Amino acid sequence: MTDIFINYGTNLQKMTYELMEAANIAGRLNTTMKIGIKPNLVVSRPADGGATTHPEIVEGIIRYLQAYGINNITILEGSWVGDSTQLAFKNCGYTALAEKYGVKLHDTKKDKAVQVKSKGTSLNVCESALNMDYLINVPVLKGHCQTGMTCCMKNLKGCIPDSEKRRFHTMGLDKPIALLNTVLRPDLHIVDSVCGDLSFEEGGNPIVANRIMLGFDPLLLDSFGAQLMGFKPDEIEYIRIGKAYGIGKYADADTKELELGTENRPKTGVSHSNTVKKLSKFIEADSACSACYAALVYALDRAGGIRGESIKIGQGYRGKKCAGIGVGNCTKGCQTYVMGCPPKASDIVDFIKNNQNNILKD
């Protein structure tokens, strides 16, 4: 059984539809179901800044559902405290999307809160999220200034009232995030890993990876995403606590991945972020795929950069003998290289740490 379905490219609507077909999501649904789609619209900024879910992904979900006769669809979200969900719907392209396909938009800030208990702790959860027959979580894989990263598990904060969001922070954030995932269990997760921010949930430093992932285990997807960003799963506290709570399993060597569209992997995307540009000075790229390049940028950020010879990456090095260090299977002709297609950023970070004599931090 496949654990994670992955698709690459730039046609996000088509990629999403293909992922849902590959996973046979229609086989889990019927036409009478009330479907909820929960994107990440934490702020009212377009998705290319690295903070919010691309509307094209949600459009792909809607088109897939409607193709199978499912029309009772609601996009639900509650932006962070102090921001307007309605403004986010408009500025992020969801108001136009809802009008185009005749689906509903629901601001969870206006919801009745339902008190639920888990492991001795009471939590207030928005009624609309609990009342869906099938809930589809569509987070952005990106950095976060407090938790290190955010993906499936943390995205559910949009399904609690503003007062509860404030309380989560007083509780330490990580534990209540894990607790929330024991009582609110989306049926499907489709991860926007197109251009998530390097380290900040509000965006501003997007890293283009041109990747979408699908799965059913939020903890597995989050632990996999952590590795893509250069973390070990245990370094992210809410993931570690979530595993102890039995929410899911860690991604490991036995995780079964199905990759679609590998032949369509675009070359390195352009980022206008000054931070990403500074990290790119350590990279010597030649026709690098965006997912591979993104892994190296994440790794360099985690490692604090390097001093000395730049790291080679890209299809242009395939079949060539090169001095120095390479990243990805295309650079196996280098003196030494990190395996993977694409490699995980966590593997690149380990390589840098284990070769301190040859690769020195600034």
C-alpha positions in Angstrom: 0.0 0.0 0.0 1.3 3.4 -1.0 1.9 5.8 1.9 2.7 9.0 0.0 1.7 10.0 -3.5 3.9 12.7 -5.0 3.5 14.7 -8.2 5.8 17.3 -9.8 5.2 20.1 -12.3 3.7 23.5 -12.7 0.1 22.6 -13.8 -1.2 22.4 -10.2 -4.8 21.8 -11.0 -3.9 18.8 -13.3 -1.3 17.5 -10.8 -3.8 17.4 -8.0 -6.4 15.7 -10.1 -3.8 13.0 -11.1 -2.9 12.4 -7.5 -6.5 11.9 -6.5 -7.0 9.5 -9.4 -3.9 7.6 -8.5 -5.1 7.2 -4.9 -8.6 6.3 -6.0 -10.2 8.9 -3.7 -13.6 8.4 -5.4 -13.7 4.9 -4.1 -13.9 6.3 -0.6 -16.7 8.7 -1.3 -20.4 8.8 -2.2 -22.5 11.6 -3.8 -24.4 12.3 -0.6 -21.4 13.3 1.4 -20.8 16.8 2.8 -17.2 17.5 1.8 -15.0 20.1 3.6 -11.8 21.5 2.1 -9.4 23.2 4.6 -6.6 25.3 2.9 -4.0 27.4 4.7 -5.1 31.1 4.4 -3.3 32.3 7.5 -2.9 35.7 5.9 -4.5 37.4 3.0 -1.6 37.1 0.6 -1.2 35.3 -2.7 0.3 31.8 -2.7 3.4 32.7 -4.6 4.8 34.4 -1.4 5.1 31.0 0.3 2.4 31.4 3.0 -0.9 30.3 1.6 -2.4 27.3 -0.3 -2.5 27.7 -4.1 -6.1 28.0 -5.2 -5.3 25.9 -8.3 -4.8 22.9 -6.0 -8.2 23.4 -4.4 -9.6 23.8 -7.9 -8.2 20.4 -8.9 -9.9 18.9 -5.8 -13.2 20.5 -6.7 -13.0 19.4 -10.3 -12.2 15.8 -9.3 -15.1 15.7 -6.8 -17.6 17.2 -9.2 -16.5 14.8 -11.9 -17.7 12.0 -9.6 -21.0 13.7 -8.9 -20.1 15.2 -5.5 -21.4 18.8 -5.2 -21.9 19.5 -1.5 -18.5 21.1 -1.1 -17.5 23.8 1.4 -14.1 25.6 1.6 -13.6 26.4 5.3 -10.9 28.4 7.0 -10.3 30.9 9.8 -7.3 33.2 9.3 -5.1 33.9 12.2 -6.0 36.3 15.0 -6.3 39.9 13.8 -6.7 39.1 10.1 -9.9 38.8 8.1 -10.8 35.4 6.6 -13.1 37.1 4.1 -10.2 39.3 2.9 -8.0 36.2 2.7 -10.7 34.4 0.6 -10.8 37.3 -1.8 -7.1 38.2 -2.0 -6.0 34.5 -2.3 -8.4 33.7 -5.1 -11.0 31.6 -3.3 -13.9 34.0 -3.7 -13.6 33.8 -7.4 -13.0 30.0 -7.2 -16.2 29.5 -5.2 -18.2 31.5 -7.6 -16.8 29.6 -10.6 -17.7 26.2 -9.3 -20.7 26.9 -7.1 -19.1 25.8 -3.9 -19.6 27.4 -0.4 -17.1 29.5 1.5 -17.3 29.3 5.3 -15.5 31.5 7.8 -14.8 29.3 10.9 -14.4 32.4 13.0 -18.2 32.7 12.9 -18.7 29.1 14.1 -20.2 27.7 17.2 -17.4 26.1 19.3 -17.8 22.5 20.5 -15.9 21.4 23.5 -14.1 18.1 23.2 -11.8 16.3 25.5 -8.6 14.4 24.8 -6.1 13.1 27.3 -7.5 15.1 30.2 -7.5 18.4 28.3 -10.6 20.2 27.0 -10.3 21.8 23.5 -12.7 24.1 21.7 -13.2 23.1 18.0 -15.3 24.8 15.3 -18.5 22.9 14.7 -18.3 23.0 10.9 -15.1 21.0 10.8 -16.5 18.3 13.1 -19.7 18.1 11.0 -18.1 17.3 7.7 -18.6 13.8 6.3 -15.2 13.9 4.6 -12.6 16.6 5.5 -9.7 17.3 3.1 -6.8 19.1 4.7 -4.7 21.2 2.2 -1.8 22.7 4.1 1.4 24.4 2.9 4.7 22.8 3.8 6.7 25.8 5.0 8.8 27.0 7.9 7.5 28.4 11.1 9.1 30.9 13.5 8.1 28.9 16.6 7.6 25.3 15.7 10.3 25.1 13.0 7.8 24.0 10.3 4.1 23.6 9.7 2.2 21.2 7.5 -0.8 18.9 8.0 -1.0 18.8 11.8 -0.6 22.5 12.5 -2.9 23.6 9.6 -5.9 22.4 11.7 -5.5 25.5 13.9 -7.8 27.2 11.4 -10.5 24.9 12.7 -10.5 26.4 16.2 -11.9 29.8 17.5 -9.6 32.8 17.8 -9.8 32.5 21.6 -8.5 29.0 21.4 -5.7 30.0 19.1 -4.6 32.4 21.8 -4.8 29.7 24.4 -2.8 27.3 22.3 0.1 29.7 22.5 -0.2 30.0 26.3 -0.2 26.2 26.4 3.1 26.0 24.5 1.7 25.4 21.0 3.3 22.0 20.3 1.3 19.9 22.8 -2.1 21.4 21.9 -1.4 21.0 18.2 -0.8 17.3 18.8 -4.0 17.1 21.0 -6.1 18.8 18.3 -5.0 16.0 15.9 -6.4 13.4 18.3 -9.9 14.8 18.1 -10.1 16.3 14.6 -9.0 13.7 12.0 -9.2 14.8 8.4 -9.8 11.9 6.0 -7.3 13.1 3.3 -4.3 15.4 3.2 -3.0 17.1 0.0 0.2 19.1 0.7 1.1 22.2 -1.2 4.8 21.9 -1.5 5.0 24.3 -4.4 6.9 27.2 -3.0 6.6 27.1 0.8 8.5 29.7 2.8 12.0 29.0 4.1 11.4 29.8 7.8 8.3 32.0 8.3 4.6 31.2 8.3 3.7 34.6 6.8 5.8 34.1 3.7 8.4 36.3 2.0 11.2 33.8 1.4 9.6 31.2 -0.9 11.6 28.2 -2.1 10.2 26.8 -5.4 9.9 22.9 -5.3 6.9 22.5 -7.7 5.7 19.5 -5.7 2.3 18.3 -4.4 1.9 15.3 -2.0 -1.1 13.3 -1.0 -1.6 10.9 1.9 -3.8 9.8 4.7 -1.5 9.9 7.8 -0.8 13.5 8.9 2.1 12.5 11.1 3.8 10.5 8.4 3.4 13.4 5.9 4.7 15.9 8.5 7.7 13.8 9.4 8.4 13.3 5.7 8.0 17.0 5.1 10.4 17.7 8.0 13.1 15.7 6.3 12.5 17.5 3.1 13.2 20.7 5.0 16.3 19.4 6.7 14.9 18.4 10.1 14.8 15.1 11.9 11.2 14.3 12.8 12.0 14.3 16.5 13.4 17.9 16.2 9.8 19.1 15.6 8.2 18.8 19.0 4.5 18.6 17.9 5.5 15.7 15.6 7.3 13.9 18.4 4.4 14.4 20.8 1.9 13.4 18.1 3.8 10.1 17.6 3.6 9.4 21.4 -0.2 10.1 21.2 -0.6 7.5 18.4 -1.6 9.9 15.7 0.4 8.1 13.0 3.9 6.8 12.2 7.1 8.4 11.1 8.3 8.3 7.5 11.3 6.0 7.3 13.1 3.7 4.9 10.0 1.5 4.7 7.7 4.3 3.6 6.2 3.5 0.2 6.2 6.5 -2.2 4.6 6.7 -5.6 6.0 9.5 -7.7 4.1 10.8 -10.7 5.4 13.3 -13.3 9.1 12.8 -12.5 9.8 13.4 -16.2 8.0 16.8 -15.8 10.1 18.1 -13.0 10.7 21.7 -13.9 14.1 23.3 -13.7 15.0 25.6 -10.8 12.3 28.2 -10.2 13.1 31.8 -9.7 12.9 33.2 -6.2 13.0 36.9 -5.6 13.8 36.3 -1.9 17.1 37.9 -0.7 17.6 35.1 1.8 17.3 32.4 -0.8 19.6 34.4 -3.2 22.2 34.6 -0.4 22.1 30.8 0.1 22.2 30.2 -3.6 25.7 31.7 -3.8 26.9 28.4 -2.3 25.4 26.4 -5.3 26.7 25.7 -8.7 23.6 24.6 -10.6 23.3 23.2 -14.1 19.7 22.3 -15.2 18.7 21.5 -11.6 15.2 20.3 -10.9 13.4 22.6 -8.6 12.6 19.9 -5.9 16.3 19.0 -5.7 17.4 22.6 -5.6 14.9 23.4 -2.9 16.3 20.5 -0.8 19.8 22.0 -1.0 18.6 25.5 -0.1 16.8 24.2 3.0 19.9 22.2 4.0 22.2 25.2 3.6 19.9 27.3 5.7 19.9 24.6 8.4 23.7 24.3 8.2 24.3 28.0 8.2 26.0 27.9 4.7 29.4 26.6 3.9 32.8 28.0 3.2 35.0 26.9 0.3 34.0 25.2 -3.0 30.4 25.5 -4.1 28.1 22.4 -4.2 27.2 21.1 -7.7 23.7 20.1 -8.5 21.6 19.4 -11.6 21.1 17.3 -14.7 23.9 19.1 -16.5 26.4 17.1 -14.4 24.9 13.7 -15.4 27.7 11.4 -16.8 30.5 13.9 -16.0 33.5 13.5 -13.7 33.8 16.5 -11.4 35.9 17.5 -8.5 34.3 18.5 -5.3 30.8 17.8 -3.9 27.6 17.1 -5.6 24.0 16.7 -4.5 21.5 14.3 -6.2 22.0 11.2 -8.3 22.9 13.3 -11.4 26.2 14.3 -9.7 27.4 10.8 -8.9 30.4 11.6 -11.1 31.6 14.1 -8.5 34.4 13.2 -6.0 31.7 12.7 -3.4 27.9 13.2 -3.6 24.6 12.9 -1.7 22.3 10.3 -3.1 18.7 10.9 -4.0 16.3 12.0 -6.7 15.6 14.3 -5.1 17.6 13.9 -1.9 16.0 14.9 1.4 17.4 18.1 2.9 18.0 16.1 6.2 20.4 13.8 4.3 22.3 16.8 3.0 22.5 18.4 6.4 23.9 15.1 7.8 26.5 15.0 5.0 27.6 18.5 5.8 27.9 17.7 9.5 29.8 14.5 8.9 32.3 16.2 6.6 33.3 19.1 8.7 37.0 18.8 7.7 36.1 19.5 4.1 33.0 21.6 4.4 33.3 24.4 7.0 30.5 26.7 8.1 30.9 30.4 7.7 
